[in-house]
Amino acid sequence: MALVLHAGSTNKNAFKALIAAEYTGVKVDLVKDFEMGVSNKTPEFLKMNPIGKVPVLETPDGPIFESNAIACYVARLKDVNLLYGSSLFENALIEQWIDFASLEIDANILRWFIPRIGFAVYHPPAEEAAISALKRALDALNTHLASNTYLVGHSVTLADIIMTCNFVLGFNRIMTKSFTSEFPNVERYFWTMVNQPNFYKILGDIKQAESVPPVQSAKKPSQTKEPAKPKAKDEPKKETKKESAKPKEEVVGEEEEEAPMPKPKPKNPLDLLLPSKMILDDWKRLYSNTKTNFREVAIKGFWDMYDPEGYSLWFCDYKYNDENTVSFVTLNKVGGFLQRMDLARKYAFGKMLVIGSEPPFKVKGLWLFRGQEIPQFVINECYDMELYEWKKVDISDADQKERVNQMIEDYEPFEGEALLDAKCFK
């Protein structure tokens, strides 16, 4: 009998076995018309997996659940086993990277993503911990990939298949270019893998997320529970319609839930402002490309471009500098702030300075925003905003204007003190 895989057609955990099958030549049929929340609740499905999670693989010997186990089974079916290494040591390394992909990459992407789309309670400290743990894992992976094209050996193994599939949700929904650019070897690895013919046949085109999803209101999670109420018989039908109307869904929970495609976003109020003569991307490009004579080229160029009617400049000062007693914690705090500001990338430019040669370190910043006020959606979505004192820059004041210049160019000493670090949001 042919192997039959029970999962939705866009379930990234099902992709693992399907890609493995492309490499091994094993025939795996994806069950047709699978509906998450319906097909996996039938008595027949629950006999295969009593807790109703997907994917499940039907084999001649019985069902297998858990996506990594399914992928391992498919990879090992043929005698010539190209996906599981050529020695016992390589077998162990492949298992090592499979565990790493699940416990360090996938788990932390989900801890970051799920609360933002309303499938779990959103807690900013928990999000910061997830992002920090993910960055730590990506840093380790980036180091390994600096001298390796693949995770193990010199060709694709099951470790690469599982690692790449676990990255798909992250790259597609929450890991923006500004986030992944810190890990160039991971970027190179991911885009190399997804464009391999056997990967591309299953995954198709992957587009990287342009922004981090905004945190959904507290009402959203409670609404998703409505269909479970026994009183409303129509509700499951409504849920089915919603799912079938959205064929391109992404997997949220490991082996379990599927996230709806994002609804069309309403126009941002900043897009409705009168056109500005300042093209923000032109300034960001000038800033990035100026390597010498920064004051004469970039700073002069900024003031030539600056439109005081279409944009405004703001100073910010961290309110709790006395807590900044550990350098790396302070730097991570600023890095987390910039990451959460990603939703404003289209409308903002920023510089954040960490000042001082010894603790407590001071954190000060300069921000350029579209419009005459700090955008309300930034205040609403980025909790860090309330941790800073904000003051609008008066560009008619020569001292304030010079302070802007110094912050843009990372002038040192800044206000009489050394710079520990300077970060740019662009």
Salt bridges, closest charged atoms under 4 A:
GLU22 OE1 - LYS201 NZ 3.28
ASP29 OD1 - LYS27 NZ 3.02
GLU58 OE2 - HIS6 NE2 2.67
ASP106 OD1 - LYS12 NZ 2.76
GLU127 OE2 - ARG116 NE 2.55
GLU128 OE1 - ARG340 NH2 3.40
GLU182 OE2 - LYS135 NZ 3.44
GLU187 OE2 - LYS177 NZ 3.00
GLU226 OE2 - LYS229 NZ 3.30
GLU254 OE1 - LYS12 NZ 3.75
ASP271 OD1 - LYS346 NZ 3.49
ASP282 OD1 - ARG285 NH1 3.01
ASP304 OD2 - LYS300 NZ 3.03
ASP317 OD1 - LYS364 NZ 2.92
ASP342 OD1 - ARG345 NH2 2.67
ASP384 OD1 - ARG340 NE 2.72
GLU402 OE1 - ARG295 NH1 3.06
GLU409 OE2 - ARG295 NH2 2.45
ASP410 OD1 - LYS351 NZ 2.39
GLU415 OE2 - ARG403 NE 2.55
GLU417 OE2 - LYS362 NZ 2.84
ASP421 OD2 - LYS423 NZ 3.38
